[in-house]
Amino acid sequence: MHAVRAEPKRLRALVDEEARAAGFEVVAVTDPEATPAAPARLAHFLEEGRHGEMAWMEETAMRRAHPRALWPEVRSIIMLGMNYGPDEDPLPLLARKDRAAISVYARNRDYHDVIKGRLKQIAGKFAARSGADVKVFVDTAPVMEKPLAAAAGLGWQGKHTNLVSRELGSWLFLGSIFTTADLEPDRPETDHCGSCRACLDICPTDAFPAPYQLDARRCISYLTIEHKGPIPHDLREKMGNRIYGCDDCLAVCPWNKFAQEASEAKLKAREALKAPRIADLLGLDDAAFRSFFSASPVKRIGRDCFIRNVLIAAGNSGRESLAPACERLASDASPLVRGAAVWSLSRLLGGRAFAALAQRLRPAENDREVLEEWDHALARAGVPA
C-alpha cells in the first residue's frame, strides 16, 4: 500500500508540530545548495592544519562540504535546534581553583543519544505522511550543521564560528533531517555580531586567528577532548580548571540575554557535574571513571585523557594539598598520566621538594616520554636534571 503524499505546506506544518512535541525549540528548512561558501572555508581550515589530529575531517571533507555528496537524492534539509541553556552563568566557576569546570553541554546525558532518538521520531512520521525518503544526522556525521542552520534561519555563525540565535543565544544543539521531499526553504538569518568581539577577546588560548576563524589546535575544547597526547606546555597554564571543553566564547556573548534554561530534563546539569572537586576526580580509576560518567559524553575520551586534564587543573590550582594525589599518579600505568602528574607536581611543590621527588620518581632512560616531562619540569624549576 503506497503512502499518501501530502502537500508541501501540510508537510511543513507537520514538521513544525512534531518538532515542538519532541522538544526542539526551533526548526527551519534549507536547500542542499544553500551554503556555497562553506566548501572553501572548510578547505582553508584543513589546508592550514587547523583541524589538528582530527584526521576524519580530511577523510570526509568532500561529503562534509557538499550535502549531495553525502546523499545525492536529498532535496530539502530540515534543521532543528534544542536549547541546552544552563541555569547559571558558567564563567564564575573558573575562579574556584579547587573545582573543575566541565562544559555545560556535557553535564548530563550525551546529547547525541537524546537528539538522535527525537529526530528519528519526527523523520518516521514525516516519511509516513509524505512517502519521501529521510535520513537523520547529529554531529557525528559529516554534515556542516552550523552553516546549514544559518542558511535555514535558525541563527548566524558568530565570530567564534558557533551558531547564535536572537531568541536563544548560544546554547543550541543542532540536528538535521535530510529528505527527498520538496519543501519551501526559509530565509537565512542576518549576522548580528556588529563590532562586538567579546568572544574573541575572552579566549584564554587565542584560538581565533581572525573573526569567524578557529584554530582548533589552540582551542581548549579540542585539547581536552580530541587531542590524545600530552597538552602543549605553553597552553597548560591557560587551561585553568577547564577539564572537559570550554564555554568562554559562548557564555560571554551578549545575545545570551535572551537565553533560557533548558527545558529537557536529560539536558539539565547533574548536580555532581556542576563543580566537582579536583581532589575527588584525581582518585578515579578506570572503573570509577566509567561509573561516574555513565551516559555522559565525558566517558568517550577515556580515563587516561580525563585524568591528564584533571592533573593540569590541579597544577593550576595552587593547592599544595593536591600534591599527594598527584604524586600517586606519577606512578600510574599510563605514561600520559605520569607525564601530566610531573607537570602538576612541579607547579605545586617548591624547587627543593620537587628536586627531592625527582630523585625518587624520575624514570629510567627507556621511559622517554615521561623522562622528557621530568627534564622540562626540572629546568623550569631551575633544578639540574
N, C-alpha and C positions, 0 to 999 in steps of 0.2 A: 504494500500500500504506500503510495507516494505522499510525502508531506505536502501540506497546503502552503503555498508561498504567499506570505503577507506582503503588503505594500511597504516600501522603504520607510515612510513616516510612521507606520504602525510598528515596524521593527525597531525603529529608534526609540519610540515610546516604551517598548518592551525592555530595551536595554537600560534606559533610564530607571524604570521601575525596579527591575531586578537588581541593578547595581546598588540602588539605595537600600533595598531589602537585604542585600548581602553585606552592608556596612561600608560601602565606598561613598565618600563624601562628594567626589567629583567624577564626572565621566564625559568624554567627548570623542569625536571621530575625526580621523585624518586620512589622507591619501598616502599610499606607499611611496609616492614620489614627492612628498611634501617637504623633504629635508635635503635639498640639493647641495647645501654647503657642508653637510656632515661628513661625507667621504673624504674631502680634502682636509678637514680638521683632524679627522682620525689618522689620516696618512701622515700629517705633520707630527702629531703626537708620537706615533710609532717611529718615524724617522729620527726624531730627537732622542729616542730611547727613554722617553718619559714614563713608559709602562713598567720599567724595571724588570723584575723577574716574572711578570705576568705574561709568559710566552703564549698563552692561549689567546691573548688579544691579537697577536700577529697571525696565529694559525687560523683564526676565524674572521680576519679583517674584511674579506670580501662579503661574507654573509652578514657581518655586523653593519657594514656601510650601506648595503642595499637590501631592504626588506624582501624584494622579489628574488634576490639571490638565495635568501633563506627559504622562501616558499614562492615559487613562480606564479601560483594561481591566486595569490592574495589580491583583493580588490579594495578592501577597506580595513583600517586598523582602528579598533576601539581602545582608547587609552583610559585607564581608571586610576584613581588615586585614593588611598586610605590614610587618614590622619593618624599620626602616632605622637602627637604633641605631648610633652612632659607636663607633670603637674607643678613643676618648679623650674626656675632657670638653672641649667646645669653648670654655669660658669663659676659660681661661688665655691663649688666643691674643689676647684683647682687650688684653692688656698689652704685646704685641710690636708696637710702633708702626711698625716698618719693614715689617711684614707686613700682608696684607689678610685679612679674615675673610669667608669665603663660607659661607652657611648649610649645615648638614650635608646637607640633602636635595638640594642642588644640586652636590655634589662629584663626581658621576659622571654616569651616563646619566639622561636625562629620565624620571622615574618614570611619567609618563603613558603612554609607549610600552611600558614594561615591564609595567605593571599591566593596561593595556587588552588586550594580547595574551593574558595569562593568563586574564582574565575571559572573553574570547571562547571560549577552550578549554573552560572549565568550563560556560559557558552552552550551548555547542553540544552537549556530552554530555548536559546536563540536558534540553534540548529534545528530543533524540533519544529519551531514555528516557521522558519524561513526555508528549510530544505537546503541551506547552504552548508559548506564545509567550514570548520573552525579549528583553530589551534590556539592554545593559551601559552603565554610566556611570562615568567618573572625574570629577575635579573641574572639568573644563572645561564640563560640562553643568549646567543649572540644577537641581541636586539639593542639598539640605541634608544632606550626608553625616554631619556631626557629631551633630546631633540624632537622625538615624535610627540611627546607630551606637550612641548612648547608649540609645535605645529598644530596640534589639536586644540590649543587654547586653555590647557589646564594651568598654565603659568608661563614663565620665561626662564631661561637659563641665566642665572645671575653671574656676576664677575667671579664668583667662586666655582662656577661651572655647574652648580646644583640648581634644581628647579625651585623657583619661588612663586608662591601663589598670593594674589592680593587678598584672598579670603582666609587662607590657612597658613600663611607664612612658609617656613622652610621644612616643616615636618610632614612629608608625604612619602609613603611607599607607593611605587608605581607597578602596574601590571598591564598586560596588553592581551587583547583577543584579536587575532588575525582571522579574517573571513573572506570567503569568495562572494559574499553578498555586496551589492552596490548600495552604499549609504551616503547620504549627503554630508560632506565634511564640514566641520566647524571652522570658525575663523581663528587664526593664530593669535596669541597674546602679544602685546607690545612690551618691549623691555622698559621696565620702570626703575632701573637702578640709578639713573641720572648720574650725578657727580659723586655719589656715595662710594666709598672704598673701605668701609668698616671691615668687611670680610677679609680683604687683602691685608689690611694693617694688623689685624689681630693674630694672624697665623704665626705660631711660635717658631716655625722652621723655614719661613719664607718659601713656601711651596708653590707660590704663584709667580711665574716668570713675568707675566703681564696679565692685565684683566682678561678674564674669560679663558685663561690658560692655566693648566695644572701640571706640575711635575710630580708624579706620584712617588718618585724616589725620595722626595723630601717630606711627603705627607705622613703625618703620624698614623692616620688610618691604614695606609699601606704598610708602614713599618711594623705596626703591631699586629697586623692580620695576614697580609700577603707575603711579607718578607720572612724567609725561613732561616737566615743565618744570623750572625751577630749584628746588632744595630751599629751603624757607623758611629765612631766615637764622638764626632763633632755634633751629633744630633741627640745624644743621650740626655744631656742635661736639659735640653729644650723640651723633652717629652714630659718633664714634671712627673705628675702622678697619673698620667693617662696610660692605662694598661690595655685597653681594647678600643680602638677607634678614637675619634676626636670630634667634638661638636662645636668648636670655637667659631668657625666661619658661619655655621648655620645659626647658632644661638645669638650672635651679635647683630644679625640682620634686622633693620628697623621694621620690616614688614611683619615681623613676629608679633607686633602689637595686635594683630588680628588673629594670632594663633589660638587654637582651642586645645584643651586637654583631650587625649584620645578617648573615644567612647567604647572602642572594642576592648573588652576585658583582657584578652590574651596579649594585648599590646601595652597594657598598663604596667609600670615597673613593679617587679617583685621587691619587697622591702629589703631583702638581703642583698640585692644587687645595686641599690641606690648609692651607697657609700661604704662598701666593705672595708674592713680593717686590713691594711697591708700585712700586719703580723699574722692574721688568720690565713690569708691567701698563701703566704710563704710556706705554710705547713702542708699544703695539698700534695698528696702523692697522686699517681695516675687514677686510681680507683675513686679517691675522694674528689678529684677534679671532675671526673665524668659524672659523678653523682650530684655535685653541687651545681653543675651547669647542664643538668639533664634538660633536653628540649630547647636549650639556648643556642644561639649561633656561636657563642664563645667556644663551645665544645669543639668546633670544627678545626681550630688552629692547633689542638693538641696540648697536652700538659706542658711539654718542654718549652714551646714558644711562649706559652702563657706565663710560666714561671720566669722566663727570661725578661718579659715585660715587667712583671711584679718586682723583680730584683732591681731593675733600673729605677722604678718608682721608689723602692727602699733606699737606694743610693742617693736619690734626690730629696729624701725626706728630712735629712739632718737628724734623724732619730737614732742615736747610738744604741738604743735598746734593741734595735732590729739586727745588730751585728751578729749575735749568736745564731740566729736563724739563717742568716746569710753565710756564716761560716760552715754550718752543716751542709748547705747546698754547694759549697766549694768542693765537696767530695761526692757530688751527685753523679749518677751513672751517665748523664748526658753532658758531653763537652760544651754544648750550647749553654746549659745552665751553669756549669762550673765557671765558664768564662764571664758570664754576667755577674756571678757572685763575687768574682775577684774585683770587678769594677766597683760594685756596690760597697765592698769592704774598704776599698781604697778611699772611698768618699766618706765613710762613717767613722773610720779609725784615724788616729794621729799617725804621723810618719813612723815613729818608733814602734808603735803597736803593730802597724801593718808590716813593717820590715820583719818583726819577730814572727808574725804569722806566715810570711813568705818562706822563712827558713823551715817551717814545719810542713807547709802545704804546697809549695812550688813544685810542679810535677817534673818527671823525668823528660829527657830530650824528645822522646817519641810522642809525647802529648803536645804536638807542635802548636795547635790552635790555642790551647789554654795557656801554654807557655808564653806565647806572644801577648796574651792579655796580662799576665803577670809582669812581663818586662815593660809593657806600656804603662801599667799602673804604677810600678816602682819608679819609673822615670818621671812620671807626672808628680809623684810624691817626693821627688828629689832623693831617692834612695838607690844606691848602686844595685844592679841585678846580681 
